[in-house]
């Protein structure tokens, strides 16, 4: 029932307000957009994220979506993290509203949408990684973005987001990413260093790692990429990621 869902959402928000040491006067007297944007710049993002989650999810999501386009990499990735958990908080009392946001991200990645799609795959994946139910509904579509016979993203900057997203999904639910390794293996041959590195990272999150020969070839790859993992940005070499993938216990499956 709409009224009951609204009441449940309000109760959850009140609990988060207390945990984050915020009060309703703060919410009322300042626009949510301003609060969110300020919190994205805090040095302790873990604590900032708790405060962001204390805000109304719908307003928080609307404030964060433009930040997916930010040229500041740290700000963009923090927005991905925060928006992903905000969509999950929304799903707790209005699942259909959360589905609509995910469908909007999927639409943004189509040519018909006429939009650039920046950050759409990343936000979709972050949401799925935090909500098993939504992941079961939409994980196949996320994987289809790297499947040539599926909804393949040819534009490499968007493809990077999909590959990162599959790795993020696999961190939480490797069983739901189980169809992706053959397509990730193909991307190890990409001319784009970020795609090669992100494919290595995604494979190391799987329960088993195929294509050992291709990973072995990449251990000498000295190209550096920027990787967002564990809510932190880091610069890593593709070769190091390939070695990490080869070192996990699941390595050894045939290619």
DRENMIPA-929145 format. One record per residue: residue in three letters; x, y, z of N, C-alpha, C, CB in turn. Coordinates in steps of 0.2 Angstrom, whole numbers, plus 5000, padded with zeros to 4 digits. Each point is the difference from the previous one (the first is absolute). Glycine has a CB too. Example, Ala and Ser with C-alpha at 12.3 -4.5 7.8 and 13.67 -1.06 7.14 Angstrom:
<pts>
ala506649725039499650065000500450065000499149945006ser500750114990500450065001499650055003500649974990
</pts>
This chain:
<pts>
unk500449945000499650065000500450065000499149945006unk500850114990500450064999500150045007499650014989unk499950005015500050035006500549965005498950054999unk501049895001500549965005500750004998499049925002unk501150074991500750014997500350075002499749924991unk499950135009500350075001500250005008499350054990unk500249925014500250005007500649965002498850025002unk501349924995500649965001500650044998499349904998unk500650134996500650044997500250065005499749974988unk499850065015500150065005500449975006499050064995unk500749885007500349975006500849984999498949965004unk501250014990500749994999500450064999499749904994unk500150155003500350075000500250025007499550034989unk500049975015500150035007500649965004498850035000unk501249904999500549975003500750014997499249915002unk500850114991500750024997500250075003499749924990unk499850125010500150075003500449995007499050054993unk500749915011500350005007500749974999498949985005unk501249974991500749974999500550044998499549894998unk500350164997500450044997500150075003499749954990unk500050065016500050065004499750064996501049955006unk498550044990499750054996499350015004500649974989unk499150095009499350015003499650034994500450025012unk498949984990499650024994500050074999499249915003unk501150135001500150074999500550014995499750035011unk500849934989500650004995499749984993500849975008unk498749984992499749984993499650064998500149885003unk499550155001499550054998500350064998499249955008unk501350074996500350074999500550004994499950025012unk500449924986500550004994499749964995501050025008unk499150004985499849954995500449945000499750104993unk500049845006500349945000500650004995498949945003unk501050094991500550004995500750035003499150014991unk500850055013500650035003500349965005499550114998unk500149855006500349965005500449944997499150035008unk500649944987500349944996500650024997498949954998unk501150114999500650024996500650015005499350054990unk500549985015500650025005500249935003499550115003unk500149844999500249945003500449964995499050005007unk500950014986500549964995500750025001499049994992unk501150075011500750035000500349995006499750084993unk500049885012500349995007500549954999498950025006unk501749994999500549964999499949935003500750105002unk498849895002499849935003499449994996500550015012unk499549954982499449994996499649955004500650024990unk499749935014499649955003499550045005500949914999unk499350135005499650045004499550054996500950005009unk499350034986499650044996499449964997501050074997unk499249865001499549964997499449995005500949954992unk499350045014499549995005499550065001500849925006unk499550144993499650065000499550004994500950065007unk499449934987499650004994499449955000501150034994unk499049915009499549955001499550035005500849914997unk499350145007499550025005499550054996500849995009unk499450034985499650054996499449964996501050084999unk498549954999499449974996500349974994499250085005unk500749864994500449964994499850034993499949905007unk499550124992499850034993500450064999498949955001unk501150105004500350064999500849995000499050065006unk501249894997500749995000500249974993500049985013unk499749984985500149974993500050064995499549895003unk500050154997500050054995500550055001498849995000unk501550025006500650045001500649974997499450055010unk500649894991500749964998500049994992500049955011unk499550044986500049984993500450054996498949955001unk501150114999500450044996500849995002499050094999unk501149895007500749995001500349944997499850055011unk499849914986500349944996500450034994499049925004unk500850144994500350034994500750045002498950004995unk501250005012500650045002500749984997499350025011unk501150034987500649994997500549985006499850084990unk500049945016500449985006499949935001499950125005unk500649834994499949935001499749985007500949994991unk499450045014499849985007499350025001501250015004unk498650054994499350025001499649964996500450115002unk499749874992499649964996499949935004500450064989unk500149915013500049935003499750005007501049974993unk499150085010499650015007499250014998501150055006unk498849984989499350014998499749934998500250124997unk500249845000499749944998499949955006500750014990unk499749995015499949975006499450025004501349985001unk498750095000499450025004499449994996500850095005unk499149924989499450004996499849925000500350104993unk500249865007499849935000499749985006500949984993unk499350045013499749985006499450045002501149975004unk498850094993499450045000499449964997500750115001unk499549864993499549974996499849945004500450044989unk500049925014499949945004499550035006501149944997unk499150115006499650035006499350014997501050055006unk498949984988499450014997499649944999500450104995unk500049855003499649934999499849975006500749984990unk499550045016499849975006499350015001501150015005unk498650054993499350015001499650024993500350045011unk500149964983499750024994500449964995499550115004unk500449834995500449964995499950024993499949905008unk499550114990499950024994500350074998498949945000unk501250115004500350064999500849984999499150075007unk501149894996500749984999500149964993500249995013unk499349974986500149974993500050054994499449905005unk500150154996500050064995500750034999498750025003unk501649995003500750044999500549954996499850065011unk500249884991500449954996499850004993500149935010unk499350064988499750004993500350074997499049935003unk501050125000500250074998500749994998499250075007unk501249904997500749994999500149964993500350015013unk499349944987500149954994499850044994499749905007unk499850144993499850044994500550054998498849995004unk501550045001500550054999500649974996499750065010unk500449874990500649974997499849984993500449965011unk499050054987499749994993500150054995499249925005unk500950074989500150054995499450054999500849924994unk498650045007499450045000499950055005499549904995unk500850105010499950045006500350074998500049915008unk500550104988500350064998500450035005499050024993unk501149945013500450035005500749965000499050035007unk501550004997500749975000500049945004500550124998unk499149875007500149945004500550005005499549944990unk500950115011500550005005499849985007500650094993unk499749865009499949985007499449965001500550105004unk499149894991499449965000500249925002499450084992unk501049895005500249935001500350005007500249974988unk500250075014500350005007499550015005501050054996unk498549995004499550015005499549945000500050124998unk499849854996499649945000500449955004499550034988unk501149965010500449945003500150015008500649994989unk499550085013500150015007499349985004500950094997unk498649935000499349985003499949935000499550114995unk500649855000500049935000500449975005499750004988unk500950025013500549975004499850015008500950034992unk498650025009499750015007499349975001500850105000unk498949874995499349985000500049934996499550125002unk500449835002500049934997499450004995500649955010unk498850074992499449994996500150044994499349995010unk500950074990500150044994500549974995499750105006unk500849874997500649974997499749944996500850035008unk498749934995499749944997499650024994500049945011unk499750124989499650024995500450034994499150035008unk501550014993500350044995500749984998499350095004unk501049865000500749984999500149984992500149975012unk499449994986500149984993500150064995499449895003unk500250164998500150064996500650035001498850025000unk501549995006500650035001500649964996499650045011unk500349894989500549964997500050014992499949925010unk499450094988499950004993500450064996498949955002unk501350105002500450064998500649984997499450075008unk500949874994500649984997500049944995500550045011unk498949944988499849944995499950034993499549935010unk500950054986499950024993499449994997501149984998unk498549965004499449994997499450035004500449894996unk499850145010499550045004500050074999500249915008unk499850134998500050075000500750035000498950005005unk501549974991500850025000500150084999500249884995unk500250145010500250075000500650014996499450025011unk500650014983500650004996500450065002499449954991unk500350105012500450065002500449995006499150074995unk501649935005500449975005499950035007500849984991unk499150095009499950035007499449975003500650104996unk498949895001499449975003500149925001499350084994unk501149895002500149935001500449995006500049984988unk500450075014500449995006499650005006500950074995unk498549975005499650005006499649935000499850124999unk500049854996499749945000500549945003499350044990unk501349965008500549955002500150015007500650004989unk499550075014500150015007499449985003500750104998unk498749915000499449985003499949935001499550104995unk500749865000500049925001500449985005499749994988unk500950045013500549985005499650025007501050024993unk498750045007499750025006499449955002500350124998unk499349864997499549955002500349945002499350054991unk501349935006500349935002500350015007500249974988unk500050085015500250015006499549985005500750094997unk498649935002499549985004499649944999499950125001unk500049864992499649944998500449974994498950055005unk501649924997500449964994499649964996501050015007unk498549964996499549954997499650034994500049935011unk499950144990499650034996500450034994499250035009unk501449974992500550024994500349944997500250115006unk499549844995500449934997500050004993499649955010unk499950084986500050004993500550044997498849975000unk501650085003500450054997500749984999499350085006unk501049874997500749994999500249994993500049955011unk499750014984500250004993500050074997499549885000unk500150165001500050074997500550045003498849994998unk501350005009500650045003500649984997499450015010unk500749924989500649984997500250034993499849895006unk499650124990500150034993500350075001499149934996unk500750105009500250075001500750015003498850035002unk501549925000500750005002500450024994499849915009unk500050084985500350024994499950074997500049884997unk499650165007499850064998500650054999498949985006unk501050074990500550054999500050055005500049984988unk499550025016499950055005500349975007498950054994unk501649985009500349985006499549995006501150054996unk498550005004499550005006499549944999500050125001unk499849864993499649944999500449945002499350064991unk501349945007500449945001500149995008500650014989unk499550045014500150005007499449995004500950084999unk498649954999499349995004499849934998499750124999unk500449854996499849934998500449955005499750034988unk501049995013500449965005499750005007501050024993unk498850045009499750015006499349975001500650115001unk499049894994499449965000500149935001499550094993unk501049885003500149935000500249985007500350004988unk500150045016500349985006499450005005501150054997unk498349985002499550005004499549944999500150125000unk500149844995499549944998500249945005499950044988unk499749915012500149945004500549954996498950015005unk501250004989500549974996500350044995499549895002unk501150104996500350054995500349964994500350075009unk499449944985500249964994500550044997498949954998unk501350044995500450034996500750025003499050054994unk501349905009500650015004500650024995499749925009unk500350064985500550024995499950074998500049894996unk499550145004499950074998500250045006499149984992unk500750005014500250045006500850005001498949975005unk501449974993500749995001500350054995499949885003unk499950134991500350054995499950075003499749924990unk499850095014499950075002500550025006498849994996unk501549965007500450015006500650054999499749895004unk500450124989500650044998499750074998500749904997unk498750115003499650064998500250065005499149934994unk501250125004500250055005499650065000501149974998unk498350034998499650054999499650025007499849974988unk500150095014499750025006499350024999501150035005unk498549955000499350025000499850025006499749924991unk499750125010499750025006499449955001500350124998unk499849855008499549955003499650035006500749914995unk498750095005499650015006499849945003499650104996unk500749885010499849945004500050015007500549934991unk499150045013499950015007499950085002500749895002unk498950144993499950075001500650055000499049965006unk501550014991500650044999500350004993500249985012unk500050084986500450004993500749985001499250094996unk501049874999500749985000500349994993499849945011unk500850084988500449994994500349935000500250134998unk499749834997500349935000500249984993499349975010unk501249994990500249974993499649944998501150055002unk498749954992499749944997500349945002499650074990unk501149935009500349945002499949975007500950044991unk499150015013499949985008499349975001500850095003unk498749944993499349975001500049934997499550124999unk500949874995500049934997500349955005500150064989unk500449965014500349965005499649985006501150054997unk498550005005499549995006499549954998500250125004unk499649894990499449954997500349935000499550094993unk501149905005500349944999500249975007500550034989unk499550015016500249985007499449975004501050085000unk498449944998499449985004499949935000499550114998unk500249865007499949935001499649974994500150015012unk499550034985499649974994500350004994499150045006unk501549984993500450004994500149934998500550115002unk499549874992500149944997499549974996500649985010unk498850054989499549974996500250014993499150035008unk500749934988500250004993499750064996500149885000unk500350154995499750054996499549984995501150065002
</pts>
